[in-house]
Amino acid sequence: MLILTAIADAPRHGYAIAQEVEKISEGRTKMRTGTLYGALERLLEQELIVVHDEEVVDGRRRRSYTLAPRGREVLATEAARIARTAREATRRLELGGFDGAVTA
C-alpha cells in the first residue's frame, strides 16, 4: 500500500520510493534495499506497477516505476476501505460516554 501510494502521483526510482514511503509513514517505515526491490518485483509480477523508464547511470541500471491501471484500482479500493474504517472509528469515538470502567 505504501509503495503504491508513493508512486501514485508520479513515477519514481527505488531510492525516491523509499524516501516517499518514509515520508508518507511519518518515519515509521524505513525500507531496506532488499525489501524494497523484492516488493517491487512482486508488484510487477502482480501487474500492479510497471516500469516507466529505464536508464543506465554510472554503469548501473536505474528503473523508475509507476502505477499500472490495475494498481490504481487496487489502491483506490484500499484507500476507500481505510477511509470508511477511519470514519467509523471517529463516529464511535464521538459517541463518547465511555469512562474506561469495565462492567461485567
C-alpha positions as CSV (number, residue, x, y, z in Angstrom):
1,M,0.0,0.0,0.0
2,L,2.8,2.5,0.9
3,I,4.7,1.7,-2.3
4,L,1.6,2.1,-4.4
5,T,0.9,5.4,-2.7
6,A,4.5,6.6,-3.2
7,I,4.2,6.3,-7.0
8,A,0.5,7.3,-7.3
9,D,1.3,10.9,-8.2
10,A,4.5,10.5,-10.2
11,P,6.9,7.8,-11.4
12,R,9.8,7.3,-9.1
13,H,13.0,5.2,-8.9
14,G,13.8,2.9,-6.0
15,Y,15.6,5.4,-3.7
16,A,12.9,8.0,-4.3
17,I,10.2,5.4,-3.5
18,A,12.0,4.6,-0.2
19,Q,12.1,8.3,0.7
20,E,8.4,8.7,-0.1
21,V,7.4,5.7,1.9
22,E,9.3,7.1,4.9
23,K,7.6,10.5,4.4
24,I,4.1,9.1,4.0
25,S,4.5,6.9,7.0
26,E,5.9,9.8,9.1
27,G,9.1,8.0,9.6
28,R,7.5,4.8,10.9
29,T,8.5,2.7,7.9
30,K,12.0,2.7,6.5
31,M,12.5,0.3,3.6
32,R,15.7,-1.6,3.3
33,T,17.0,-2.0,-0.2
34,G,16.4,-5.8,-0.4
35,T,12.9,-5.5,1.0
36,L,12.1,-2.6,-1.4
37,Y,13.3,-4.3,-4.6
38,G,11.7,-7.6,-3.6
39,A,8.4,-5.8,-3.1
40,L,8.8,-4.0,-6.4
41,E,9.4,-7.4,-8.2
42,R,6.2,-8.8,-6.6
43,L,4.2,-5.8,-7.6
44,L,5.5,-6.1,-11.2
45,E,4.5,-9.8,-11.2
46,Q,1.0,-8.9,-9.9
47,E,0.7,-6.2,-12.6
48,L,0.1,-3.5,-10.0
49,I,3.1,-1.4,-11.2
50,V,5.0,-1.1,-14.5
51,V,8.5,0.1,-15.4
52,H,8.1,3.7,-16.5
53,D,11.6,4.3,-17.7
54,E,15.0,2.5,-17.6
55,E,18.4,4.1,-17.9
56,V,22.0,3.3,-17.1
57,V,23.6,5.7,-14.6
58,D,27.3,5.1,-13.7
59,G,27.1,1.7,-15.2
60,R,24.1,0.6,-13.2
61,R,20.6,0.1,-14.4
62,R,18.1,2.5,-12.9
63,R,14.4,1.9,-13.3
64,S,11.5,4.2,-12.4
65,Y,8.1,2.7,-11.7
66,T,4.6,3.9,-12.0
67,L,1.1,2.5,-11.2
68,A,-0.4,0.2,-13.7
69,P,-4.2,0.6,-14.3
70,R,-4.8,-2.4,-12.0
71,G,-2.6,-0.9,-9.3
72,R,-4.5,2.3,-9.4
73,E,-7.8,0.4,-9.0
74,V,-6.4,-1.6,-6.1
75,L,-5.0,1.5,-4.3
76,A,-8.3,3.4,-4.8
77,T,-10.3,0.4,-3.3
78,E,-7.9,0.1,-0.4
79,A,-7.9,3.9,0.3
80,A,-11.7,3.9,0.3
81,R,-11.8,0.9,2.7
82,I,-9.4,2.7,5.1
83,A,-11.4,5.9,4.9
84,R,-14.6,4.0,5.8
85,T,-12.8,2.4,8.8
86,A,-11.5,5.8,9.9
87,R,-15.0,7.4,9.7
88,E,-16.4,4.5,11.7
89,A,-13.7,4.9,14.4
90,T,-14.3,8.6,14.6
91,R,-18.1,8.1,14.8
92,R,-17.7,5.6,17.7
93,L,-15.3,7.9,19.5
94,E,-17.7,10.8,19.1
95,L,-20.4,8.7,20.8
96,G,-18.4,9.2,23.9
97,G,-19.7,8.3,27.3
98,F,-17.2,5.5,27.9
99,D,-15.2,6.4,31.0
100,G,-12.8,3.4,30.9
101,A,-14.6,1.4,33.6
102,V,-15.2,-2.2,32.8
103,T,-18.5,-3.7,33.8
104,A,-19.4,-7.3,34.0
